[in-house]
């Protein structure tokens, strides 16, 4: 007998249809109450079309430094997932190194921008 599980995502939009509040829960995964998030990246694979589908949302409250950290942590998570799925240590390590390089460059660019604004 198959079992179903739900992950619920609710997006509250402002008058310009921009995300104002992102909330989610996963009752079957131990997350019962609605949890707030400033951003989300949802990727789905369509096996028939052989294409990726994405929903990328973030609120106006998400700061650039948070977006930099979000992408950095996403790259590291993707590397871990890729390693579990393929057992290709070399490419997983390469993706982690890219993530570290990305974060270093993104942080430097933000610092430069902040210093120019002062």
Backbone as XML, in Angstrom:
<?xml version="1.0"?>
<chain id="A" units="angstrom">
  <residue number="1" name="UNK">
    <atom name="N" x="0.842" y="-1.182" z="0.000"/>
    <atom name="CA" x="0.000" y="0.000" z="0.000"/>
    <atom name="C" x="0.890" y="1.249" z="0.000"/>
  </residue>
  <residue number="2" name="UNK">
    <atom name="N" x="0.631" y="2.148" z="-0.929"/>
    <atom name="CA" x="1.436" y="3.365" z="-0.983"/>
    <atom name="C" x="0.947" y="4.371" z="0.042"/>
  </residue>
  <residue number="3" name="UNK">
    <atom name="N" x="1.843" y="5.235" z="0.402"/>
    <atom name="CA" x="1.546" y="6.255" z="1.389"/>
    <atom name="C" x="1.780" y="7.621" z="0.761"/>
  </residue>
  <residue number="4" name="UNK">
    <atom name="N" x="0.975" y="8.594" z="1.125"/>
    <atom name="CA" x="1.143" y="9.947" z="0.601"/>
    <atom name="C" x="1.602" y="10.864" z="1.726"/>
  </residue>
  <residue number="5" name="UNK">
    <atom name="N" x="2.339" y="11.890" z="1.331"/>
    <atom name="CA" x="2.843" y="12.875" z="2.270"/>
    <atom name="C" x="2.678" y="14.245" z="1.639"/>
  </residue>
  <residue number="6" name="UNK">
    <atom name="N" x="2.436" y="15.251" z="2.463"/>
    <atom name="CA" x="2.219" y="16.607" z="1.945"/>
    <atom name="C" x="3.291" y="17.567" z="2.436"/>
  </residue>
  <residue number="7" name="UNK">
    <atom name="N" x="3.682" y="18.451" z="1.541"/>
    <atom name="CA" x="4.471" y="19.625" z="1.875"/>
    <atom name="C" x="3.614" y="20.803" z="1.414"/>
  </residue>
  <residue number="8" name="UNK">
    <atom name="N" x="3.297" y="21.686" z="2.336"/>
    <atom name="CA" x="2.399" y="22.801" z="2.034"/>
    <atom name="C" x="3.173" y="24.104" z="2.000"/>
  </residue>
  <residue number="9" name="UNK">
    <atom name="N" x="2.925" y="24.905" z="0.974"/>
    <atom name="CA" x="3.562" y="26.211" z="0.820"/>
    <atom name="C" x="2.460" y="27.237" z="0.589"/>
  </residue>
  <residue number="10" name="UNK">
    <atom name="N" x="2.495" y="28.299" z="1.387"/>
    <atom name="CA" x="1.535" y="29.389" z="1.223"/>
    <atom name="C" x="2.305" y="30.680" z="0.964"/>
  </residue>
  <residue number="11" name="UNK">
    <atom name="N" x="1.865" y="31.415" z="-0.049"/>
    <atom name="CA" x="2.506" y="32.672" z="-0.427"/>
    <atom name="C" x="1.473" y="33.783" z="-0.297"/>
  </residue>
  <residue number="12" name="UNK">
    <atom name="N" x="1.796" y="34.786" z="0.498"/>
    <atom name="CA" x="0.930" y="35.967" z="0.602"/>
    <atom name="C" x="1.554" y="37.054" z="-0.262"/>
  </residue>
  <residue number="13" name="UNK">
    <atom name="N" x="0.774" y="37.591" z="-1.199"/>
    <atom name="CA" x="1.262" y="38.581" z="-2.142"/>
    <atom name="C" x="0.823" y="39.986" z="-1.745"/>
  </residue>
  <residue number="14" name="UNK">
    <atom name="N" x="1.647" y="40.981" z="-2.119"/>
    <atom name="CA" x="1.236" y="42.373" z="-1.905"/>
    <atom name="C" x="0.371" y="42.817" z="-3.079"/>
  </residue>
  <residue number="15" name="UNK">
    <atom name="N" x="0.033" y="44.086" z="-3.121"/>
    <atom name="CA" x="-0.852" y="44.594" z="-4.174"/>
    <atom name="C" x="-0.227" y="44.514" z="-5.563"/>
  </residue>
  <residue number="16" name="UNK">
    <atom name="N" x="1.104" y="44.404" z="-5.633"/>
    <atom name="CA" x="1.794" y="44.269" z="-6.921"/>
    <atom name="C" x="2.100" y="42.813" z="-7.263"/>
  </residue>
  <residue number="17" name="UNK">
    <atom name="N" x="1.489" y="41.908" z="-6.497"/>
    <atom name="CA" x="1.655" y="40.459" z="-6.676"/>
    <atom name="C" x="3.084" y="39.984" z="-6.438"/>
  </residue>
  <residue number="18" name="UNK">
    <atom name="N" x="3.783" y="40.696" z="-5.545"/>
    <atom name="CA" x="5.125" y="40.293" z="-5.126"/>
    <atom name="C" x="4.996" y="39.552" z="-3.793"/>
  </residue>
  <residue number="19" name="UNK">
    <atom name="N" x="5.793" y="38.491" z="-3.584"/>
    <atom name="CA" x="5.700" y="37.747" z="-2.323"/>
    <atom name="C" x="5.997" y="38.626" z="-1.118"/>
  </residue>
  <residue number="20" name="UNK">
    <atom name="N" x="5.085" y="38.625" z="-0.179"/>
    <atom name="CA" x="5.251" y="39.384" z="1.063"/>
    <atom name="C" x="5.565" y="38.430" z="2.211"/>
  </residue>
  <residue number="21" name="UNK">
    <atom name="N" x="4.882" y="37.299" z="2.226"/>
    <atom name="CA" x="5.092" y="36.290" z="3.265"/>
    <atom name="C" x="5.132" y="34.919" z="2.587"/>
  </residue>
  <residue number="22" name="UNK">
    <atom name="N" x="6.151" y="34.144" z="2.934"/>
    <atom name="CA" x="6.256" y="32.762" z="2.489"/>
    <atom name="C" x="6.202" y="31.894" z="3.734"/>
  </residue>
  <residue number="23" name="UNK">
    <atom name="N" x="5.275" y="30.956" z="3.759"/>
    <atom name="CA" x="5.151" y="30.032" z="4.888"/>
    <atom name="C" x="5.038" y="28.610" z="4.350"/>
  </residue>
  <residue number="24" name="UNK">
    <atom name="N" x="5.519" y="27.656" z="5.134"/>
    <atom name="CA" x="5.474" y="26.260" z="4.713"/>
    <atom name="C" x="5.372" y="25.357" z="5.936"/>
  </residue>
  <residue number="25" name="UNK">
    <atom name="N" x="4.919" y="24.152" z="5.680"/>
    <atom name="CA" x="4.978" y="23.106" z="6.694"/>
    <atom name="C" x="5.013" y="21.752" z="6.014"/>
  </residue>
  <residue number="26" name="UNK">
    <atom name="N" x="5.445" y="20.767" z="6.766"/>
    <atom name="CA" x="5.514" y="19.389" z="6.291"/>
    <atom name="C" x="5.114" y="18.486" z="7.452"/>
  </residue>
  <residue number="27" name="UNK">
    <atom name="N" x="3.808" y="18.348" z="7.687"/>
    <atom name="CA" x="3.323" y="17.620" z="8.872"/>
    <atom name="C" x="3.876" y="16.198" z="8.983"/>
  </residue>
  <residue number="28" name="UNK">
    <atom name="N" x="4.029" y="15.512" z="7.868"/>
    <atom name="CA" x="4.524" y="14.135" z="7.910"/>
    <atom name="C" x="6.036" y="14.078" z="8.138"/>
  </residue>
  <residue number="29" name="UNK">
    <atom name="N" x="6.696" y="15.213" z="8.004"/>
    <atom name="CA" x="8.136" y="15.283" z="8.226"/>
    <atom name="C" x="8.486" y="15.905" z="9.558"/>
  </residue>
  <residue number="30" name="UNK">
    <atom name="N" x="7.490" y="16.084" z="10.402"/>
    <atom name="CA" x="7.740" y="16.620" z="11.732"/>
    <atom name="C" x="7.661" y="18.131" z="11.836"/>
  </residue>
  <residue number="31" name="UNK">
    <atom name="N" x="7.216" y="18.804" z="10.788"/>
    <atom name="CA" x="7.074" y="20.262" z="10.819"/>
    <atom name="C" x="5.587" y="20.566" z="10.734"/>
  </residue>
  <residue number="32" name="UNK">
    <atom name="N" x="4.950" y="20.669" z="11.891"/>
    <atom name="CA" x="3.494" y="20.831" z="11.930"/>
    <atom name="C" x="3.040" y="22.266" z="11.719"/>
  </residue>
  <residue number="33" name="UNK">
    <atom name="N" x="3.557" y="23.189" z="12.509"/>
    <atom name="CA" x="3.122" y="24.574" z="12.391"/>
    <atom name="C" x="3.718" y="25.243" z="11.177"/>
  </residue>
  <residue number="34" name="UNK">
    <atom name="N" x="3.068" y="26.299" z="10.709"/>
    <atom name="CA" x="3.581" y="27.033" z="9.555"/>
    <atom name="C" x="4.890" y="27.725" z="9.931"/>
  </residue>
  <residue number="35" name="UNK">
    <atom name="N" x="5.894" y="27.550" z="9.087"/>
    <atom name="CA" x="7.221" y="28.135" z="9.275"/>
    <atom name="C" x="7.407" y="29.254" z="8.265"/>
  </residue>
  <residue number="36" name="UNK">
    <atom name="N" x="7.990" y="30.358" z="8.708"/>
    <atom name="CA" x="8.236" y="31.482" z="7.802"/>
    <atom name="C" x="9.553" y="31.277" z="7.056"/>
  </residue>
  <residue number="37" name="UNK">
    <atom name="N" x="9.607" y="31.785" z="5.841"/>
    <atom name="CA" x="10.823" y="31.773" z="5.032"/>
    <atom name="C" x="10.882" y="33.077" z="4.255"/>
  </residue>
  <residue number="38" name="UNK">
    <atom name="N" x="12.085" y="33.564" z="4.005"/>
    <atom name="CA" x="12.246" y="34.769" z="3.187"/>
    <atom name="C" x="12.431" y="34.433" z="1.713"/>
  </residue>
  <residue number="39" name="UNK">
    <atom name="N" x="12.797" y="33.195" z="1.431"/>
    <atom name="CA" x="13.002" y="32.804" z="0.046"/>
    <atom name="C" x="12.843" y="31.311" z="-0.127"/>
  </residue>
  <residue number="40" name="UNK">
    <atom name="N" x="12.638" y="30.905" z="-1.369"/>
    <atom name="CA" x="12.530" y="29.478" z="-1.684"/>
    <atom name="C" x="12.961" y="29.231" z="-3.121"/>
  </residue>
  <residue number="41" name="UNK">
    <atom name="N" x="13.558" y="28.073" z="-3.330"/>
    <atom name="CA" x="13.914" y="27.595" z="-4.657"/>
    <atom name="C" x="13.338" y="26.197" z="-4.750"/>
  </residue>
  <residue number="42" name="UNK">
    <atom name="N" x="12.370" y="26.012" z="-5.612"/>
    <atom name="CA" x="11.742" y="24.709" z="-5.774"/>
    <atom name="C" x="12.046" y="24.211" z="-7.182"/>
  </residue>
  <residue number="43" name="UNK">
    <atom name="N" x="12.686" y="23.059" z="-7.263"/>
    <atom name="CA" x="13.001" y="22.472" z="-8.559"/>
    <atom name="C" x="12.298" y="21.139" z="-8.713"/>
  </residue>
  <residue number="44" name="UNK">
    <atom name="N" x="11.679" y="20.950" z="-9.848"/>
    <atom name="CA" x="10.984" y="19.701" z="-10.147"/>
    <atom name="C" x="11.499" y="19.177" z="-11.480"/>
  </residue>
  <residue number="45" name="UNK">
    <atom name="N" x="11.608" y="17.856" z="-11.614"/>
    <atom name="CA" x="12.065" y="17.255" z="-12.863"/>
    <atom name="C" x="10.892" y="16.609" z="-13.577"/>
  </residue>
  <residue number="46" name="UNK">
    <atom name="N" x="10.633" y="17.042" z="-14.794"/>
    <atom name="CA" x="9.605" y="16.449" z="-15.638"/>
    <atom name="C" x="10.279" y="15.371" z="-16.476"/>
  </residue>
  <residue number="47" name="UNK">
    <atom name="N" x="10.093" y="14.106" z="-16.082"/>
    <atom name="CA" x="10.749" y="13.003" z="-16.758"/>
    <atom name="C" x="10.283" y="12.798" z="-18.188"/>
  </residue>
  <residue number="48" name="UNK">
    <atom name="N" x="9.028" y="13.097" z="-18.455"/>
    <atom name="CA" x="8.518" y="12.936" z="-19.822"/>
    <atom name="C" x="9.106" y="13.976" z="-20.765"/>
  </residue>
  <residue number="49" name="UNK">
    <atom name="N" x="9.154" y="15.212" z="-20.304"/>
    <atom name="CA" x="9.682" y="16.304" z="-21.135"/>
    <atom name="C" x="11.198" y="16.436" z="-21.017"/>
  </residue>
  <residue number="50" name="UNK">
    <atom name="N" x="11.780" y="15.739" z="-20.049"/>
    <atom name="CA" x="13.217" y="15.828" z="-19.778"/>
    <atom name="C" x="13.640" y="17.277" z="-19.556"/>
  </residue>
  <residue number="51" name="UNK">
    <atom name="N" x="12.893" y="17.947" z="-18.681"/>
    <atom name="CA" x="13.206" y="19.347" z="-18.403"/>
    <atom name="C" x="12.938" y="19.665" z="-16.934"/>
  </residue>
  <residue number="52" name="UNK">
    <atom name="N" x="13.676" y="20.655" z="-16.460"/>
    <atom name="CA" x="13.526" y="21.116" z="-15.087"/>
    <atom name="C" x="12.488" y="22.226" z="-15.038"/>
  </residue>
  <residue number="53" name="UNK">
    <atom name="N" x="11.680" y="22.192" z="-14.013"/>
    <atom name="CA" x="10.690" y="23.243" z="-13.756"/>
    <atom name="C" x="11.094" y="23.906" z="-12.441"/>
  </residue>
  <residue number="54" name="UNK">
    <atom name="N" x="10.970" y="25.220" z="-12.371"/>
    <atom name="CA" x="11.418" y="25.933" z="-11.174"/>
    <atom name="C" x="10.386" y="26.931" z="-10.709"/>
  </residue>
  <residue number="55" name="UNK">
    <atom name="N" x="10.357" y="27.099" z="-9.405"/>
    <atom name="CA" x="9.634" y="28.196" z="-8.781"/>
    <atom name="C" x="10.622" y="28.845" z="-7.822"/>
  </residue>
  <residue number="56" name="UNK">
    <atom name="N" x="11.049" y="30.050" z="-8.119"/>
    <atom name="CA" x="12.000" y="30.788" z="-7.300"/>
    <atom name="C" x="11.303" y="32.034" z="-6.784"/>
  </residue>
  <residue number="57" name="UNK">
    <atom name="N" x="11.155" y="32.121" z="-5.476"/>
    <atom name="CA" x="10.471" y="33.269" z="-4.873"/>
    <atom name="C" x="11.268" y="33.777" z="-3.687"/>
  </residue>
  <residue number="58" name="UNK">
    <atom name="N" x="11.199" y="35.081" z="-3.453"/>
    <atom name="CA" x="11.775" y="35.663" z="-2.251"/>
    <atom name="C" x="10.991" y="36.915" z="-1.903"/>
  </residue>
  <residue number="59" name="UNK">
    <atom name="N" x="11.004" y="37.241" z="-0.623"/>
    <atom name="CA" x="10.261" y="38.416" z="-0.166"/>
    <atom name="C" x="11.138" y="39.661" z="-0.276"/>
  </residue>
  <residue number="60" name="UNK">
    <atom name="N" x="10.481" y="40.813" z="-0.174"/>
    <atom name="CA" x="11.205" y="42.083" z="-0.200"/>
    <atom name="C" x="12.102" y="42.230" z="1.019"/>
  </residue>
  <residue number="61" name="UNK">
    <atom name="N" x="11.824" y="41.473" z="2.066"/>
    <atom name="CA" x="12.604" y="41.555" z="3.305"/>
    <atom name="C" x="13.930" y="40.808" z="3.216"/>
  </residue>
  <residue number="62" name="UNK">
    <atom name="N" x="14.119" y="40.016" z="2.173"/>
    <atom name="CA" x="15.357" y="39.252" z="2.042"/>
    <atom name="C" x="16.471" y="40.167" z="1.564"/>
  </residue>
  <residue number="63" name="UNK">
    <atom name="N" x="17.512" y="40.260" z="2.373"/>
    <atom name="CA" x="18.644" y="41.133" z="2.071"/>
    <atom name="C" x="19.625" y="40.416" z="1.133"/>
  </residue>
  <residue number="64" name="UNK">
    <atom name="N" x="20.462" y="41.181" z="0.459"/>
    <atom name="CA" x="21.413" y="40.613" z="-0.497"/>
    <atom name="C" x="22.373" y="39.648" z="0.205"/>
  </residue>
  <residue number="65" name="UNK">
    <atom name="N" x="22.851" y="39.987" z="1.403"/>
    <atom name="CA" x="23.754" y="39.073" z="2.104"/>
    <atom name="C" x="23.053" y="37.756" z="2.437"/>
  </residue>
  <residue number="66" name="UNK">
    <atom name="N" x="21.759" y="37.816" z="2.714"/>
    <atom name="CA" x="20.996" y="36.594" z="2.961"/>
    <atom name="C" x="20.855" y="35.777" z="1.672"/>
  </residue>
  <residue number="67" name="UNK">
    <atom name="N" x="20.644" y="36.451" z="0.547"/>
    <atom name="CA" x="20.546" y="35.754" z="-0.734"/>
    <atom name="C" x="21.878" y="35.084" z="-1.063"/>
  </residue>
  <residue number="68" name="UNK">
    <atom name="N" x="22.991" y="35.778" z="-0.783"/>
    <atom name="CA" x="24.305" y="35.185" z="-1.010"/>
    <atom name="C" x="24.477" y="33.912" z="-0.180"/>
  </residue>
  <residue number="69" name="UNK">
    <atom name="N" x="24.112" y="33.978" z="1.100"/>
    <atom name="CA" x="24.213" y="32.806" z="1.977"/>
    <atom name="C" x="23.273" y="31.700" z="1.527"/>
  </residue>
  <residue number="70" name="UNK">
    <atom name="N" x="22.074" y="32.072" z="1.099"/>
    <atom name="CA" x="21.074" y="31.113" z="0.632"/>
    <atom name="C" x="21.610" y="30.324" z="-0.570"/>
  </residue>
  <residue number="71" name="UNK">
    <atom name="N" x="22.178" y="31.032" z="-1.539"/>
    <atom name="CA" x="22.723" y="30.355" z="-2.712"/>
    <atom name="C" x="23.915" y="29.491" z="-2.341"/>
  </residue>
  <residue number="72" name="UNK">
    <atom name="N" x="24.795" y="30.003" z="-1.474"/>
    <atom name="CA" x="25.952" y="29.230" z="-1.034"/>
    <atom name="C" x="25.503" y="27.918" z="-0.391"/>
  </residue>
  <residue number="73" name="UNK">
    <atom name="N" x="24.574" y="28.003" z="0.544"/>
    <atom name="CA" x="24.101" y="26.798" z="1.218"/>
    <atom name="C" x="23.355" y="25.876" z="0.259"/>
  </residue>
  <residue number="74" name="UNK">
    <atom name="N" x="22.671" y="26.451" z="-0.727"/>
    <atom name="CA" x="21.971" y="25.641" z="-1.730"/>
    <atom name="C" x="22.975" y="24.862" z="-2.576"/>
  </residue>
  <residue number="75" name="UNK">
    <atom name="N" x="24.066" y="25.518" z="-2.991"/>
    <atom name="CA" x="25.101" y="24.814" z="-3.759"/>
    <atom name="C" x="25.671" y="23.646" z="-2.963"/>
  </residue>
  <residue number="76" name="UNK">
    <atom name="N" x="25.954" y="23.869" z="-1.661"/>
    <atom name="CA" x="26.502" y="22.794" z="-0.834"/>
    <atom name="C" x="25.489" y="21.657" z="-0.687"/>
  </residue>
  <residue number="77" name="UNK">
    <atom name="N" x="24.223" y="22.012" z="-0.500"/>
    <atom name="CA" x="23.181" y="20.993" z="-0.399"/>
    <atom name="C" x="23.016" y="20.213" z="-1.693"/>
  </residue>
  <residue number="78" name="UNK">
    <atom name="N" x="23.095" y="20.917" z="-2.818"/>
    <atom name="CA" x="23.003" y="20.247" z="-4.116"/>
    <atom name="C" x="24.160" y="19.271" z="-4.290"/>
  </residue>
  <residue number="79" name="UNK">
    <atom name="N" x="25.346" y="19.668" z="-3.848"/>
    <atom name="CA" x="26.513" y="18.784" z="-3.958"/>
    <atom name="C" x="26.297" y="17.521" z="-3.136"/>
  </residue>
  <residue number="80" name="UNK">
    <atom name="N" x="25.770" y="17.664" z="-1.916"/>
    <atom name="CA" x="25.498" y="16.495" z="-1.074"/>
    <atom name="C" x="24.457" y="15.581" z="-1.722"/>
  </residue>
  <residue number="81" name="UNK">
    <atom name="N" x="23.395" y="16.182" z="-2.256"/>
    <atom name="CA" x="22.348" y="15.399" z="-2.918"/>
    <atom name="C" x="22.904" y="14.686" z="-4.145"/>
  </residue>
  <residue number="82" name="UNK">
    <atom name="N" x="23.695" y="15.407" z="-4.933"/>
    <atom name="CA" x="24.286" y="14.822" z="-6.136"/>
    <atom name="C" x="25.182" y="13.630" z="-5.771"/>
  </residue>
  <residue number="83" name="UNK">
    <atom name="N" x="25.956" y="13.777" z="-4.697"/>
    <atom name="CA" x="26.830" y="12.688" z="-4.258"/>
    <atom name="C" x="26.018" y="11.459" z="-3.838"/>
  </residue>
  <residue number="84" name="UNK">
    <atom name="N" x="24.957" y="11.674" z="-3.068"/>
    <atom name="CA" x="24.101" y="10.549" z="-2.646"/>
    <atom name="C" x="23.451" y="9.864" z="-3.847"/>
  </residue>
  <residue number="85" name="UNK">
    <atom name="N" x="23.061" y="10.651" z="-4.846"/>
    <atom name="CA" x="22.348" y="10.097" z="-6.001"/>
    <atom name="C" x="23.274" y="9.412" z="-7.000"/>
  </residue>
  <residue number="86" name="UNK">
    <atom name="N" x="24.497" y="9.932" z="-7.152"/>
    <atom name="CA" x="25.385" y="9.431" z="-8.211"/>
    <atom name="C" x="26.653" y="8.762" z="-7.696"/>
  </residue>
  <residue number="87" name="UNK">
    <atom name="N" x="27.009" y="9.044" z="-6.462"/>
    <atom name="CA" x="28.282" y="8.581" z="-5.861"/>
    <atom name="C" x="29.504" y="9.133" z="-6.592"/>
  </residue>
  <residue number="88" name="UNK">
    <atom name="N" x="29.312" y="10.247" z="-7.301"/>
    <atom name="CA" x="30.415" y="10.880" z="-8.035"/>
    <atom name="C" x="31.048" y="11.939" z="-7.124"/>
  </residue>
  <residue number="89" name="UNK">
    <atom name="N" x="32.039" y="11.504" z="-6.348"/>
    <atom name="CA" x="32.703" y="12.379" z="-5.381"/>
    <atom name="C" x="33.400" y="13.555" z="-6.055"/>
  </residue>
  <residue number="90" name="UNK">
    <atom name="N" x="34.022" y="13.301" z="-7.202"/>
    <atom name="CA" x="34.782" y="14.348" z="-7.893"/>
    <atom name="C" x="33.886" y="15.529" z="-8.277"/>
  </residue>
  <residue number="91" name="UNK">
    <atom name="N" x="32.738" y="15.254" z="-8.890"/>
    <atom name="CA" x="31.847" y="16.353" z="-9.293"/>
    <atom name="C" x="31.159" y="16.996" z="-8.096"/>
  </residue>
  <residue number="92" name="UNK">
    <atom name="N" x="30.851" y="16.221" z="-7.068"/>
    <atom name="CA" x="30.256" y="16.798" z="-5.858"/>
    <atom name="C" x="31.238" y="17.764" z="-5.203"/>
  </residue>
  <residue number="93" name="UNK">
    <atom name="N" x="32.505" y="17.373" z="-5.142"/>
    <atom name="CA" x="33.542" y="18.248" z="-4.575"/>
    <atom name="C" x="33.699" y="19.502" z="-5.417"/>
  </residue>
  <residue number="94" name="UNK">
    <atom name="N" x="33.652" y="19.349" z="-6.736"/>
    <atom name="CA" x="33.762" y="20.502" z="-7.635"/>
    <atom name="C" x="32.617" y="21.487" z="-7.412"/>
  </residue>
  <residue number="95" name="UNK">
    <atom name="N" x="31.421" y="20.967" z="-7.217"/>
    <atom name="CA" x="30.272" y="21.844" z="-6.960"/>
    <atom name="C" x="30.433" y="22.571" z="-5.628"/>
  </residue>
  <residue number="96" name="UNK">
    <atom name="N" x="30.943" y="21.893" z="-4.613"/>
    <atom name="CA" x="31.182" y="22.552" z="-3.321"/>
    <atom name="C" x="32.242" y="23.641" z="-3.457"/>
  </residue>
  <residue number="97" name="UNK">
    <atom name="N" x="33.284" y="23.361" z="-4.221"/>
    <atom name="CA" x="34.328" y="24.373" z="-4.428"/>
    <atom name="C" x="33.769" y="25.578" z="-5.177"/>
  </residue>
  <residue number="98" name="UNK">
    <atom name="N" x="32.910" y="25.322" z="-6.158"/>
    <atom name="CA" x="32.257" y="26.434" z="-6.856"/>
    <atom name="C" x="31.433" y="27.257" z="-5.861"/>
  </residue>
  <residue number="99" name="UNK">
    <atom name="N" x="30.684" y="26.582" z="-4.996"/>
    <atom name="CA" x="29.875" y="27.282" z="-4.003"/>
    <atom name="C" x="30.722" y="28.172" z="-3.106"/>
  </residue>
  <residue number="100" name="UNK">
    <atom name="N" x="31.860" y="27.667" z="-2.671"/>
    <atom name="CA" x="32.759" y="28.457" z="-1.814"/>
    <atom name="C" x="33.302" y="29.664" z="-2.575"/>
  </residue>
  <residue number="101" name="UNK">
    <atom name="N" x="33.693" y="29.453" z="-3.836"/>
    <atom name="CA" x="34.197" y="30.549" z="-4.659"/>
    <atom name="C" x="33.099" y="31.587" z="-4.898"/>
  </residue>
  <residue number="102" name="UNK">
    <atom name="N" x="31.900" y="31.114" z="-5.207"/>
    <atom name="CA" x="30.761" y="32.006" z="-5.414"/>
    <atom name="C" x="30.527" y="32.867" z="-4.181"/>
  </residue>
  <residue number="103" name="UNK">
    <atom name="N" x="30.510" y="32.239" z="-3.002"/>
    <atom name="CA" x="30.223" y="32.967" z="-1.766"/>
    <atom name="C" x="31.298" y="34.010" z="-1.486"/>
  </residue>
  <residue number="104" name="UNK">
    <atom name="N" x="32.533" y="33.655" z="-1.722"/>
    <atom name="CA" x="33.630" y="34.596" z="-1.501"/>
    <atom name="C" x="33.487" y="35.802" z="-2.431"/>
  </residue>
  <residue number="105" name="UNK">
    <atom name="N" x="33.216" y="35.562" z="-3.709"/>
    <atom name="CA" x="33.064" y="36.653" z="-4.676"/>
    <atom name="C" x="31.813" y="37.483" z="-4.400"/>
  </residue>
  <residue number="106" name="UNK">
    <atom name="N" x="30.720" y="36.831" z="-4.038"/>
    <atom name="CA" x="29.473" y="37.552" z="-3.756"/>
    <atom name="C" x="29.639" y="38.431" z="-2.522"/>
  </residue>
  <residue number="107" name="UNK">
    <atom name="N" x="30.325" y="37.916" z="-1.509"/>
    <atom name="CA" x="30.558" y="38.698" z="-0.290"/>
    <atom name="C" x="31.460" y="39.888" z="-0.576"/>
  </residue>
  <residue number="108" name="UNK">
    <atom name="N" x="32.496" y="39.688" z="-1.382"/>
    <atom name="CA" x="33.395" y="40.783" z="-1.744"/>
    <atom name="C" x="32.662" y="41.850" z="-2.549"/>
  </residue>
  <residue number="109" name="UNK">
    <atom name="N" x="31.809" y="41.427" z="-3.480"/>
    <atom name="CA" x="31.048" y="42.390" z="-4.289"/>
    <atom name="C" x="30.101" y="43.195" z="-3.416"/>
  </residue>
  <residue number="110" name="UNK">
    <atom name="N" x="29.460" y="42.547" z="-2.454"/>
    <atom name="CA" x="28.546" y="43.260" z="-1.555"/>
    <atom name="C" x="29.313" y="44.246" z="-0.682"/>
  </residue>
  <residue number="111" name="UNK">
    <atom name="N" x="30.462" y="43.823" z="-0.181"/>
    <atom name="CA" x="31.277" y="44.716" z="0.651"/>
    <atom name="C" x="31.733" y="45.928" z="-0.147"/>
  </residue>
  <residue number="112" name="UNK">
    <atom name="N" x="32.141" y="45.698" z="-1.396"/>
    <atom name="CA" x="32.566" y="46.801" z="-2.260"/>
    <atom name="C" x="31.414" y="47.770" z="-2.495"/>
  </residue>
  <residue number="113" name="UNK">
    <atom name="N" x="30.227" y="47.209" z="-2.772"/>
    <atom name="CA" x="29.044" y="48.055" z="-2.991"/>
    <atom name="C" x="28.697" y="48.851" z="-1.744"/>
  </residue>
  <residue number="114" name="UNK">
    <atom name="N" x="28.778" y="48.215" z="-0.590"/>
    <atom name="CA" x="28.477" y="48.911" z="0.665"/>
    <atom name="C" x="29.475" y="50.022" z="0.952"/>
  </residue>
  <residue number="115" name="UNK">
    <atom name="N" x="30.751" y="49.775" z="0.632"/>
    <atom name="CA" x="31.780" y="50.798" z="0.856"/>
    <atom name="C" x="31.631" y="51.975" z="-0.090"/>
  </residue>
  <residue number="116" name="UNK">
    <atom name="N" x="31.151" y="51.735" z="-1.315"/>
    <atom name="CA" x="30.930" y="52.819" z="-2.271"/>
    <atom name="C" x="29.732" y="53.669" z="-1.878"/>
  </residue>
  <residue number="117" name="UNK">
    <atom name="N" x="28.794" y="53.071" z="-1.151"/>
    <atom name="CA" x="27.590" y="53.790" z="-0.742"/>
    <atom name="C" x="27.828" y="54.691" z="0.451"/>
  </residue>
  <residue number="118" name="UNK">
    <atom name="N" x="28.957" y="54.548" z="1.119"/>
    <atom name="CA" x="29.252" y="55.364" z="2.314"/>
    <atom name="C" x="29.996" y="56.610" z="1.982"/>
  </residue>
</chain>
